[in-house]
Amino acid sequence: MYRLLIVDDEEIIADGLNEVFQSRKEFELDVYKAYSGIDALNILNKVRIDIVLTDIRMPGMSGLELLEKIHDSWPKCKVIFLTGYNEFDFVYTAIQHEGVSYILKTEGYSKIIKMVGNAVTTLEKSLMAQEVLQKAKEQIGTTIELLQKDYLLGVLRGEYSKSEINQRQFNELEIPLKSELPVIILLGRVENLDKGISYSEKSRLFFSIKLLAEKYLNSHTWSVHFVDENKNFIWLIQPNKMRKDGEDGELWIRTLTFIKGNLELVQAACKESVSAILSFALDDCPVRWEVAIERFTTLKMMLNYRIGQVSGMLFTDKSIVEKDLLVNSSEGEIEKLYLSQTKLDMLSQYLEHGQKEEFSKTFKELTINLKRVKSILNNYAQESFYSIGLIFLTYINRWNLSEKINLKIRLSMLMKVNVHENWHNAVEFLDKLGDIIFNEQHIDQDRRAEDAISRVKNHIKDNIHNQDELSLMRLAELVFFNPSYLSRLFKQVSGTNLTEYIWKVRIKRAEELLGNIDIKIHEVAEAVGYDSPTNFSRFFKKLTNTTPQEYREVIISKRLNRK
C-alpha cells in the first residue's frame, strides 16, 4: 500500500481530490491531506509518504520549498505539482529534480488520476529495479563463505529436507561438491587456543590452519571448510575423481586412507608453523547428505572424548564412542535413541511462532523411535520425553496457559513418565497437548484481532466528524500496528476494507441526521467530516444515487404517508 499526500491551500480543492482518491480502489492508496506546506511537513515527519500531489504556489511555504523538505525526508517520494498557466518559471525549476512531474489545474480529475497512477506504477517497478538486483548479486560474492557456512551447517543439523539439498543450491552457493554423492565429514579443533587471543589474531590463525590443511588434502579431494560457533573446524570432503553414480567403493576407501595419512602431516605442520595443537575426528565412511545429522553429532562427541591427558588426538573410528551411546533396557534389549538438539530447538521455535504443520513434522521425527521403546525405564526415552515436555511447559508458563489447558488435559502428566502405561501412550499425550496449545493460540489470535478491530471500529464511529482521526496512520497508532498490517487485518476480520467501512459508517450517520429536518444539510456535512456541503453532496450521491436533499424529501414523504 502506498501513501498519497494532497496539499493545497484551497480547502475545496484538497477536499475534492481527497474524496476522489479515497474512492479509487485500484490504487490501494492511503490518502492524507494538508491545507498548507507546514501542515504537510507535520505529516511527512510522522509517516513515510510515497506520492505528494501539491499546489506549486501557496502562501507561507511554496511547493518548491516543500519539495526540498520532502526529498530530505523521503528521497524516493514522487512529487506531482498542480500549476496554473502563468507558473512555468516555477515548473521549470521543479522538474530539474528527479521524480517530479506537473499538471495544469485546468486539466481535470481524469488527468490527475492518470498521473498518480503513473507514479504508482513507477514505484512498483522500482521495487524490482535491475540495478539493485545486480548490486545485490555482486555483494553476495563477498559473503559467499558465510552463506555456505549457514547452509551447510543447516544440512548437518537436519534443518533441510532431501529436496532442499540439491545441486542447484550447491552451484548457487559455489559449493565445490556433488549433492548426489555421499560426503566424508572431518572435524577439527585447536586444543591450545589462548582465551585471551584477539579476534583478528584468531582469524589469522584459523585461516592459516585452513591453508595448511588444503595444502595436504586438496591434491586428491574436493572440499569445503568452515568454523562453527564452538570453534570447531568442519571439512566436507569428496574424492575429486569419482564415477557419476558414486559407487566406486574402492576409491572411497583410498580417499579415507589418504585423508588419515595426511591429517598427521597437517597436525605436525600446524604445530611447527603456527604453534597450534590440533585434534581431529574423521568419519570412517561416507554418508548421504540428508542423513548426515547423526554422524555429525557423533563426530562432535568424538572430539570431546578423552583418552588420557595427551593432546592432539586423531579419531578415525566412531565405534569407540558409539558403544557408550547404547543403553541397556530392563528386558536385556539394546535400545538406541537419537536426540537432536537442533530439532528440539526447531520444535520450540515452531511452537512459539504458531507453525503447526512444521511443528507436527518435527515432532514426529523426534518421537518415531520413542514410540517403539518397550521399557518405560529407558533413560534415553525419558530424556526425549522430558526434553519435549520442557518445551511445552516453558511455553505454557510464559503465556500463563496452565488454567486453560488443565480444563482439557491433565497437565500433571507432562512431567511424570510413570503415569503413562507405555511410550506409545506417552507420545500420544504429548501430541494431544500440542494440538490443545495450537488451538489455544488460534483462539487467542482471533480474540486479539477481534479486540483490535473492535477498538478501531468504535473509534471510527465516535470520530466520524473528524477526518484527522480517521486516517490509516491514526487508526494504526491506536492499536500499535503499522498501517499496512492494520489494513490487511481489518479486511481479514471484517470482510471489507477500511475505507469502505468508513464510508458505510459515514453514510449511515448522514442518513440518521438527514431524517431530522431541524438539522441543516451543511450541519450534517460537518457532522460526518465534510467541511464543504458540495463535497458531502457529491459523496452522498455517489454512494446512494440520490442527493442529501432528495433523500430528506423521500423520508418526509414516507412519514406523511404513514399519517
Secondary structure by P-SEA (a helix, b strand, c coil): cbbbbbbcccaaaaaaaaaaaaaccccccbbbbbccaaaaaaaaacccccccccccccccccaaaaaaaaaaccccbbbbbbcccccaaaaaaaaccccbbbbbccccaaaaaaaaaaaaaaaaaaaacaaaaaaaaaaaaaaaaaaaaaaaaaaaacccccccccaaaaaaacccccccbbbbbbbbbbccccccccaaaaaaaaaaaaaaaaaccccccccccccccccbbbbbbbbccccccccaaaaaaaaaaaaaaaaaaaaaaaaaaccbbbbbbbbccccccccaaaaaaaaaaaaaccccccccccccccccccccccccccccbbbbbbbbaaaaaaaaaaaaacaaaaaaaaaaaaccccccccccccaaaaaaaaaaaaaaaaaaaaacaaaaaaacccccccccccccccaaaaaaaaaaaaaaaaaaaaaaaaaaaaaaaaaaaaaaaacccccccccaaaaaaaacccaaaaaaaaaaaccccaaaaaaaaaaaaaaaaaacccccaaaaaaaaccccaaaaaaaaaaaccccaaaaaaaaaaaaaaac
